[in-house]
Structure formats: C-alpha cells, structure tokens
Amino acid sequence: AILHASHILVCIPPLNSADRGPGLFVDPVLASCGEILKRNSRLRWIGYLSTTGVYGDHGGEWVDEKSETKALPGSKPHRRLLAEEEWMT
C-alpha cells in the first residue's frame, strides 16, 4: 500500500539512538520504508508529526517554526528533531 500512496502522515515516534547502528535512521518509517518511498511515483505529500518540545526552554517567550531548537541531546524531543532532519534530506 505504501508503494501506491499519494499522501503519508508519519506519527510513529523515533527510535532511541542507542537502538540503531551507525549510519541508520532514527525514524523507523525511513528505516523500514525509505527505499520504497523513493520508488513511489504517486507520492505527493508527506507530513511528519513532531513536538513543540524540539524548541526546548525559551523562558516563556513565543516560539514558532523559525525559533532556535534547544532540545536536550538524548531526550525524546531531540530524537524527534533528528528524525525531522532525516526527512528533510
């Protein structure tokens, strides 16, 4: 089904970096289906559900998509940030 999907919404949490080998994806969808997605000629849109936690503590200031990310290394939000970066490459 994923080979013929036109739209995909990814909401599976990323893997703990300790659970993956060197050079492997944090995002389990990319790890298991990345090559299939590359071959899908019908694919028009991929959405990735992340968390506002990737922005970390901004001391009560407003945060938006342009704000600096401050997720603590090794934290769940940091793994989401790594997964976001994987999807962007």
C-alpha positions as CSV (number, residue, x, y, z in Angstrom):
1,A,0.0,0.0,0.0
2,I,2.8,2.4,0.8
3,L,4.2,2.0,-2.7
4,H,1.0,3.4,-4.1
5,A,0.1,6.0,-1.5
6,S,-0.2,9.7,-2.6
7,H,-0.2,11.1,0.9
8,I,1.5,9.8,4.0
9,L,1.3,11.1,7.6
10,V,4.1,9.9,9.9
11,C,3.3,9.8,13.6
12,I,5.5,6.9,14.8
13,P,8.0,8.0,17.5
14,P,11.6,7.9,16.6
15,L,13.9,5.1,17.9
16,N,16.3,5.7,20.7
17,S,19.7,6.4,19.0
18,A,21.2,3.6,21.1
19,D,18.8,1.1,19.4
20,R,20.2,1.8,15.9
21,G,23.6,1.1,14.4
22,P,25.9,3.7,12.9
23,G,24.5,5.3,9.8
24,L,21.0,4.0,10.4
25,F,17.9,6.2,10.6
26,V,16.3,7.3,13.9
27,D,12.9,7.4,12.2
28,P,11.5,3.8,11.9
29,V,9.5,4.6,8.8
30,L,12.5,5.8,6.9
31,A,14.5,2.8,8.2
32,S,11.9,0.3,7.0
33,C,10.3,2.0,4.1
34,G,12.7,4.7,2.8
35,E,13.7,2.8,-0.3
36,I,10.1,2.0,-1.1
37,L,9.1,5.7,-0.7
38,K,11.8,6.7,-3.2
39,R,10.2,4.4,-5.8
40,N,6.6,5.7,-5.2
41,S,5.8,7.9,-8.3
42,R,2.3,8.7,-6.9
43,L,3.6,10.3,-3.7
44,R,2.6,14.0,-3.5
45,W,2.8,14.8,0.3
46,I,4.4,13.6,3.4
47,G,3.5,15.0,6.8
48,Y,5.6,14.4,9.9
49,L,4.1,14.9,13.4
50,S,6.8,16.2,15.7
51,T,6.5,18.0,19.1
52,T,6.9,21.6,20.3
53,G,9.5,20.0,22.7
54,V,12.1,20.3,19.9
55,Y,12.2,24.1,20.7
56,G,13.2,23.4,24.4
57,D,13.0,26.1,27.0
58,H,12.6,29.6,25.7
59,G,11.8,31.1,29.1
60,G,8.2,31.8,28.3
61,E,8.9,33.6,25.1
62,W,6.8,32.9,21.9
63,V,8.1,30.1,19.8
64,D,7.4,29.4,16.1
65,E,8.9,27.4,13.3
66,K,11.7,29.9,12.9
67,S,12.7,29.7,16.6
68,E,16.0,28.1,17.6
69,T,15.7,24.5,18.5
70,K,17.0,23.7,22.0
71,A,16.1,20.1,22.6
72,L,18.4,18.5,25.1
73,P,20.7,15.8,23.5
74,G,19.4,12.3,24.1
75,S,15.9,13.5,25.0
76,K,12.7,12.4,23.3
77,P,12.3,15.8,21.7
78,H,15.9,15.6,20.4
79,R,15.2,12.3,18.8
80,R,12.2,13.9,17.1
81,L,14.5,16.7,15.9
82,L,16.9,14.2,14.4
83,A,14.0,12.4,12.7
84,E,12.8,15.7,11.2
85,E,16.3,16.3,9.9
86,E,16.3,12.8,8.3
87,W,13.1,13.5,6.5
88,M,14.4,16.8,5.1
89,T,17.4,15.1,3.5
